[in-house]
Amino acid sequence: MSRTAPYGSWRSPITAADVAASGHPVEGGMFVGEQVWWAEIRTLEGGRSAIRSGDVDYPNDVLPAPWNARNRVHEYGGGAWTVTQTGTVVFTEFSDQRIYVLETQSHRRSPRPLTPRPAVPGAIRYAELAVRGTDVWCVRETHGETITREICVVPLDGSAAFDASQVRVVVGGSNFLAYPRVSPSGDALAWIAWNHPQMPWDGTELRVASIGPDGTCSEPTTIAGGAEESVLQPEWASDDTLYFLNDRHGFWNLFSAQRDGSSATRIYATDADIGGPLWRLGTQWYRPLPDGKLLVVATFGADSLLLVDPQSGSADKVEIGDIATIELADVRASQVLLRCGGAQIPSGLRILDLETGELDDVRLSADSSPDVAYLPAAQTVTFHGPSREVHAVVYPPTNPDFDGPADELPPFVAFVHGGPTAHVSPGVNLVYAYFTSRGIGIIDVNYGGSTGYGREYRNRLRGEWGVVDVEDTIAAVRGLVCAGLADPKRLAIEGGSAGGWTVLSALTSSDVFACGASYYGVAELEAFVSETHDFESRYLDGLVGPLPEALDLYRTRAPVNNVDRLECPVLLLQGLSDPIVPPSQAECFREAMVRKGIPHAYLAYPGEAHGLRRVGNQISSREAELSFYGQVLGFATPGVPKLELWRPRTA
């Protein structure tokens, strides 16, 4: 029988340690013979990315500790490992960013290097690794006086480990390169390219070049794309035909074209995105199947899995239950590897049999999941703000052991995703359950600028970062209040990275929220542009405006310059080794709060980069956040240490 207790103070079986220690996010996957191999972030090993095989109950390390298969190209990485059908693993080692090979079928169990040691550790990085014959094709990023990127070929025999001249550069000449795809016969290469100030969701070009007998490429032909078209994921249908994704009609849809650029045709039209933001290299939204059809992930709010016939343009939905998020990994005959999850279905790697419809777990991203009774039922909602519609997912307070007082409405925290070019879908999220099981509601907002709703929705943030994202988040929480679901005096806001910017912007421009928590959020724009990494160094040209023309706008939008309007407490959390949002961002905002006399806390984590990967730090941050909300919103937080807030001295 449930008992009545104030919202926020409910006792929950879900602890911060459960949230951190049980989690080991699974990334990617490949069929290797009769086995499945995958990458897995080991939070109990300092966030090491391990390559593993086996099944849901008995996984084994293919790549032993302390080896860490993770790259830093664009800082977000992608395509850090691959494996041949004979068990030869090729991967980028995180500590030095060199490519290594591990031949698991031999007696040698120690990886050996394939690329030379750079003069500065980590200065040369490799991503999107693919083995073709006796070579590894990849994207190389070199940091020196300038940053260059090239498509390269590295011999598998190890001859380049001590002779850099053995690494063959195939394509260069652009700020950014992705998706190197060699034709079936090996006589052509397709790839996408873009230059500053474009981001890959703004405008890219699909290029094709012939590969000569000596391995060099001819002058490329541009097949599709441009300044206002985002092209993604080229795949060869044959030696003469390419598939690719293009958003020229408002949504990323499937196209085909001849390698000479002729006969470009949309082969499946839908008002949904088959594609997304290319934060991580090598991301796939469709896969060719042995029967000639294409397996496709289409997104409008949530993800759907489709079988598309490229000849007729028809599509059939693949029914896989209440799955809302889908990432494609690999294909073997009628079997498909998916990383997927739903509102009450834990995320993980699963095998889908397209013939039988069976969906079997391979490896979940958590060793255990709490009783489903403690998991909130996600509710997809569209709010109508003053200027436009806003999409969001609501997770109400949920605990079978407690009810809130009849005369009390629950506090709510608005979660703001990073990016800001990104998207959230309904899913099992133990961070959310940590709060909802204590009587704190969560609303996850896909503000204007989010992906998954077409280019027009995505472009709403152009020139309006710090305005549209704030307005849409406020519209969503006000929608909750108008519906009688949330206490208007107990609204909080939380976000990381670009989401942290929205947190600080909302708190310094409105009085809607009682407090906010910013995880490694952007606070100031002029220094950020000069200090952040190359991939995002011109991102603000589109989000705010180009410099120096928009300098005044940079200054007026920056939350650190608007702290005089801040009237509520703030929690800042920051990794001290963050190359994307440096610690100076949190520190300048903290200093401004000290000058204004705003109660706050600043938690700095040595050794952490963009995101907290270590178990102890994940526990510390969530418990601190809960204590912070309790102190500000007025409820007890049993079982967690009290977070000490800085407060101005009184006379």
Stockholm file with secondary structure:
# STOCKHOLM 1.0

chainA/1-651         MSRTAPYGSWRSPITAADVAASGHPVEGGMFVGEQVWWAEIRTLEGGRSAIRSGDVDYPNDVLPAPWNARNRVHEYGGGAWTVTQTGTVVFTEFSDQRIYVLETQSHRRSPRPLTPRPAVPGAIRYAELAVRGTDVWCVRETHGETITREICVVPLDGSAAFDASQVRVVVGGSNFLAYPRVSPSGDALAWIAWNHPQMPWDGTELRVASIGPDGTCSEPTTIAGGAEESVLQPEWASDDTLYFLNDRHGFWNLFSAQRDGSSATRIYATDADIGGPLWRLGTQWYRPLPDGKLLVVATFGADSLLLVDPQSGSADKVEIGDIATIELADVRASQVLLRCGGAQIPSGLRILDLETGELDDVRLSADSSPDVAYLPAAQTVTFHGPSREVHAVVYPPTNPDFDGPADELPPFVAFVHGGPTAHVSPGVNLVYAYFTSRGIGIIDVNYGGSTGYGREYRNRLRGEWGVVDVEDTIAAVRGLVCAGLADPKRLAIEGGSAGGWTVLSALTSSDVFACGASYYGVAELEAFVSETHDFESRYLDGLVGPLPEALDLYRTRAPVNNVDRLECPVLLLQGLSDPIVPPSQAECFREAMVRKGIPHAYLAYPGEAHGLRRVGNQISSREAELSFYGQVLGFATPGVPKLELWRPRTA
#=GR chainA/1-651 SS CCEECCTTCCCCSCCHHHHHHTBCCEEEEEEETTEEEEEEEEGGGTTEEEEEESCSSCCEESSCTTCCBCCCTTTTCCCCEEECTTCEEEEEBTTTCCEEEEETTSSCCSCEESSCCCSSTTSEEEEEEEEETTEEEEEEEEESSSEEEEEEEEETTSTTSSCGGGSEEEECCSSEEEEEEECTTSSEEEEEEECTTCCTTTCCEEEEEEBCTTSCBCCCEEEEEBTTBCEEEEEESSSSEEEEEECTTSSCEEEEEETTSCSCEEEECCSSBSCCCCSSTTCCSEEECTTSCEEEEEESSSEEEEEECTTTCCEEECCCSSEEEEEEEEEETTEEEEEEEESSSCCEEEEEETTTCCEEEEEESBSCCCCGGGSCCCEEEEEECSSSEEEEEEECCCCTTEECCTTCCCCEEEEECSSSSCCCCCCCCHHHHHHHTTTCEEEEEECTTCSSSCHHHHHTTTTCTTTHHHHHHHHHHHHHHHTTCSCTTSEEEEEETHHHHHHHHHHTTCSSCSEEEEESCCCCSHHHHHHSCGGGTTHHHHHTCCTTTTHHHHHHHCGGGGGGGCCSCEEEEEETTCSSSCHHHHHHHHHHHHHHTCCEEEEEETTCCSSCCSHHHHHHHHHHHHHHHHHHHTCCCTTSCCCCCBCCCCC
#=GC SS_cons         CCEECCTTCCCCSCCHHHHHHTBCCEEEEEEETTEEEEEEEEGGGTTEEEEEESCSSCCEESSCTTCCBCCCTTTTCCCCEEECTTCEEEEEBTTTCCEEEEETTSSCCSCEESSCCCSSTTSEEEEEEEEETTEEEEEEEEESSSEEEEEEEEETTSTTSSCGGGSEEEECCSSEEEEEEECTTSSEEEEEEECTTCCTTTCCEEEEEEBCTTSCBCCCEEEEEBTTBCEEEEEESSSSEEEEEECTTSSCEEEEEETTSCSCEEEECCSSBSCCCCSSTTCCSEEECTTSCEEEEEESSSEEEEEECTTTCCEEECCCSSEEEEEEEEEETTEEEEEEEESSSCCEEEEEETTTCCEEEEEESBSCCCCGGGSCCCEEEEEECSSSEEEEEEECCCCTTEECCTTCCCCEEEEECSSSSCCCCCCCCHHHHHHHTTTCEEEEEECTTCSSSCHHHHHTTTTCTTTHHHHHHHHHHHHHHHTTCSCTTSEEEEEETHHHHHHHHHHTTCSSCSEEEEESCCCCSHHHHHHSCGGGTTHHHHHTCCTTTTHHHHHHHCGGGGGGGCCSCEEEEEETTCSSSCHHHHHHHHHHHHHHTCCEEEEEETTCCSSCCSHHHHHHHHHHHHHHHHHHHTCCCTTSCCCCCBCCCCC
//
